[in-house]
Amino acid sequence: MGWHRELLVGFDLETTGTDPLRARIVTAAVTEVRDGEPIRHLGWLVDPGVPIPAEATAVHGISSEHAAEQGRPAAEAVDEIADALVAHWAAGVPVVVYNAPFDLSLLAAELRRHQLPSLEDRLGGEVGPVVDPLVMDRTLDRYRKGKRNLEAACREYGVTLEDAHEASADALAAVRVACAIAERHPRAAGGLRELHRSQIGWYADWAEGYQRWLVRQGSAPEVEIDTRWPLREPV
């Protein structure tokens, strides 16, 4: 039958910035999806405890004032978000995250920041299963030109994205893209454990190749691109 025809959970964050180890959560969505349709949704508006930069507000529409007035305390919200994900993983339900190393690493950093148990501690083992449509798309349609962000993936796979950069809309779209990829590419439609392991290798291969490309372009970053997936934590 395939994992993509079973219960799936979409996860997405909107944040204060683009560095997953330093940015803070502003909104979060954990959405259960079956047959492409949402059946249960959890959402959080969070007071990050720091000013939200104007450039971040321009993306997701949440101002510092709104988050401070209406948002949940960060420690409480982060704890609940982690518990929600762990409950699904413990039940064997895959969590779909577009560009998982960003969202999951950011959540892990928030847990450390607030001195809360890590995802691994809550699970009693490694995080997963995770399905990352970005990793699958980069590998299974390697030579397609153009952007690889969620909006571009939605266009490629015929998925309607109702409200880009709104956490619940992005979470649902990520699930639908993942299912469309599995329908198009049989390599992605096998067992979840095998897919999770494959994505670890696929991401590492992409990161190493991207690093080599940057070197050839004369624009190599100061540090090597991290090859860890689905979660990066400080060494």
Wavefront OBJ file of the C-alpha trace (Angstrom):
o trace
v 0.000 0.000 0.000
v 2.852 2.405 0.782
v 3.488 4.885 3.590
v 2.048 7.740 1.525
v -1.434 6.194 1.697
v -1.428 5.903 5.466
v -1.712 8.488 8.231
v 0.928 11.210 7.906
v 1.798 14.243 10.015
v 2.951 17.536 8.545
v 5.205 19.803 10.612
v 6.248 23.372 9.903
v 7.667 26.364 11.758
v 7.703 30.074 11.050
v 10.559 31.763 12.853
v 12.540 34.887 13.678
v 15.387 34.071 11.280
v 17.210 31.628 9.040
v 19.845 30.193 11.383
v 18.275 27.101 12.983
v 20.608 27.201 15.978
v 19.824 30.838 16.825
v 16.356 31.628 15.487
v 13.224 31.358 17.649
v 9.832 29.831 16.920
v 6.997 32.248 16.118
v 4.333 29.852 14.850
v 4.166 26.064 14.576
v 1.827 23.541 13.018
v 1.419 19.795 13.525
v -1.238 18.526 11.112
v -2.519 14.973 10.730
v -3.317 14.104 7.114
v -4.950 11.091 5.520
v -5.524 10.691 1.768
v -4.278 14.225 1.279
v -6.867 15.803 3.574
v -6.253 17.283 7.050
v -8.104 15.440 9.800
v -6.640 17.041 12.942
v -4.566 20.153 13.478
v -2.525 21.610 16.325
v -1.179 25.132 16.021
v 0.818 27.502 18.186
v 1.466 31.230 18.183
v 4.561 31.783 20.304
v 6.038 34.793 22.046
v 9.683 34.186 21.111
v 10.973 36.433 23.883
v 13.046 38.472 21.415
v 12.099 41.068 18.781
v 10.939 39.616 15.480
v 13.008 41.240 12.705
v 11.079 43.194 10.098
v 12.339 40.895 7.348
v 10.879 37.879 9.170
v 7.561 39.645 9.735
v 7.500 40.425 6.004
v 7.608 36.675 5.322
v 5.081 35.286 7.814
v 3.132 38.373 8.850
v 3.621 38.092 12.629
v 4.907 41.212 14.376
v 6.739 41.414 17.685
v 3.769 43.199 19.229
v 1.243 40.599 18.093
v 3.416 37.696 19.271
v 3.996 39.332 22.669
v 0.301 40.088 23.183
v -1.254 36.914 21.804
v 1.527 34.306 21.830
v 2.123 31.476 24.268
v 5.222 31.558 26.496
v 8.020 29.992 24.452
v 9.001 27.306 26.966
v 5.426 26.015 27.266
v 4.833 25.996 23.523
v 8.159 24.347 22.669
v 7.484 21.591 25.195
v 4.038 20.936 23.698
v 5.336 20.928 20.118
v 8.013 18.378 21.009
v 5.510 16.176 22.826
v 3.141 16.265 19.848
v 5.834 15.103 17.424
v 7.191 12.456 19.765
v 3.717 10.980 20.286
v 3.407 10.391 16.553
v 6.902 8.961 16.193
v 6.303 6.640 19.150
v 3.230 5.336 17.320
v 5.260 4.777 14.152
v 3.627 7.650 12.246
v 6.030 9.506 9.944
v 6.454 13.248 10.301
v 6.745 15.094 6.997
v 9.020 18.148 7.158
v 10.115 20.136 4.129
v 13.836 20.766 4.726
v 13.834 18.806 7.974
v 17.334 19.867 9.156
v 16.055 23.426 9.525
v 12.806 22.882 11.423
v 13.919 19.944 13.557
v 17.301 21.481 14.402
v 15.582 24.734 15.359
v 13.133 22.876 17.599
v 16.030 20.994 19.199
v 17.843 24.285 19.821
v 14.742 25.725 21.468
v 14.514 22.689 23.745
v 18.120 23.219 24.821
v 17.531 26.946 25.266
v 14.683 26.306 27.689
v 16.434 23.385 29.385
v 13.765 20.909 28.309
v 14.237 17.202 27.450
v 15.514 16.622 23.921
v 13.541 14.853 21.214
v 15.823 11.827 21.567
v 15.360 11.717 25.336
v 11.589 11.857 24.969
v 11.658 9.069 22.389
v 14.280 6.970 24.098
v 16.156 6.725 20.795
v 16.808 8.384 17.458
v 14.334 10.781 15.885
v 12.119 9.357 13.161
v 10.637 8.266 10.903
v 10.954 11.539 8.996
v 9.944 12.168 5.393
v 11.594 15.188 3.760
v 10.128 16.070 0.349
v 13.025 18.402 -0.409
v 15.595 15.630 0.008
v 13.520 13.209 -2.054
v 12.903 15.715 -4.841
v 16.573 16.728 -5.105
v 17.602 13.086 -5.429
v 14.804 11.582 -7.503
v 14.559 14.454 -10.003
v 18.172 15.525 -9.775
v 18.574 17.351 -13.064
v 15.413 19.457 -13.035
v 16.313 23.135 -13.286
v 14.901 25.872 -11.126
v 14.231 26.492 -7.474
v 13.592 23.722 -4.955
v 11.626 25.605 -2.315
v 8.150 24.505 -1.225
v 6.371 26.850 -3.616
v 8.348 25.492 -6.571
v 7.754 21.896 -5.469
v 4.024 22.555 -5.249
v 4.013 23.825 -8.816
v 6.018 20.830 -10.031
v 3.798 18.246 -8.328
v 0.448 19.912 -8.855
v -0.193 20.828 -5.228
v -2.171 23.927 -4.304
v -0.464 26.060 -1.652
v -3.215 28.209 -0.188
v -1.175 30.589 1.965
v 2.610 30.286 1.663
v 4.583 30.853 4.874
v 1.576 30.177 7.076
v 2.646 27.177 9.148
v -0.489 25.036 8.794
v -0.719 25.667 5.045
v 2.953 24.806 4.558
v 2.651 21.655 6.706
v -0.294 20.383 4.664
v 1.375 21.254 1.362
v 4.545 19.415 2.410
v 2.537 16.237 3.028
v 0.785 16.519 -0.301
v 4.087 17.064 -2.118
v 5.609 14.046 -0.346
v 2.694 11.866 -1.466
v 2.961 13.146 -5.038
v 6.681 12.356 -5.099
v 6.000 8.813 -3.867
v 3.372 8.343 -6.579
v 5.758 9.575 -9.284
v 8.935 7.876 -8.042
v 8.578 4.268 -6.838
v 11.988 4.473 -5.103
v 10.351 6.720 -2.513
v 7.267 4.579 -1.959
v 8.805 1.623 -0.121
v 9.145 0.956 3.578
v 9.511 3.855 5.976
v 12.661 2.585 7.668
v 14.365 2.077 4.341
v 13.263 5.528 3.160
v 14.502 7.182 6.360
v 17.922 5.554 5.965
v 18.039 6.441 2.277
v 17.359 10.098 3.001
v 20.319 10.223 5.397
v 22.580 9.195 2.521
v 20.793 11.303 -0.070
v 21.156 14.439 2.029
v 24.839 13.772 2.708
v 25.468 13.232 -1.011
v 23.696 16.483 -1.873
v 25.562 18.471 0.801
v 28.937 17.161 -0.322
v 28.115 17.851 -3.969
v 26.905 21.350 -3.173
v 30.104 22.018 -1.269
v 32.174 20.940 -4.273
v 30.071 23.131 -6.575
v 30.629 26.168 -4.349
v 34.373 25.531 -4.406
v 34.335 25.365 -8.206
v 32.409 28.648 -8.287
v 34.975 30.274 -6.041
v 32.381 30.971 -3.363
v 33.012 28.221 -0.829
v 31.578 28.979 2.626
v 33.871 29.518 5.586
v 32.785 26.195 7.102
v 31.817 22.932 5.461
v 28.128 22.330 4.856
v 26.709 20.065 7.548
v 25.831 16.663 6.103
v 23.658 15.481 8.997
v 19.967 14.736 8.426
v 17.243 15.000 9.723
v 18.594 16.781 12.771
v 21.711 18.850 13.391
v 22.955 19.710 16.851
v 26.140 21.485 17.979
v 29.173 19.211 18.010
l 1 2 3 4 5 6 7 8 9 10 11 12 13 14 15 16 17 18 19 20 21 22 23 24 25 26 27 28 29 30 31 32 33 34 35 36 37 38 39 40 41 42 43 44 45 46 47 48 49 50 51 52 53 54 55 56 57 58 59 60 61 62 63 64 65 66 67 68 69 70 71 72 73 74 75 76 77 78 79 80 81 82 83 84 85 86 87 88 89 90 91 92 93 94 95 96 97 98 99 100 101 102 103 104 105 106 107 108 109 110 111 112 113 114 115 116 117 118 119 120 121 122 123 124 125 126 127 128 129 130 131 132 133 134 135 136 137 138 139 140 141 142 143 144 145 146 147 148 149 150 151 152 153 154 155 156 157 158 159 160 161 162 163 164 165 166 167 168 169 170 171 172 173 174 175 176 177 178 179 180 181 182 183 184 185 186 187 188 189 190 191 192 193 194 195 196 197 198 199 200 201 202 203 204 205 206 207 208 209 210 211 212 213 214 215 216 217 218 219 220 221 222 223 224 225 226 227 228 229 230 231 232 233 234 235
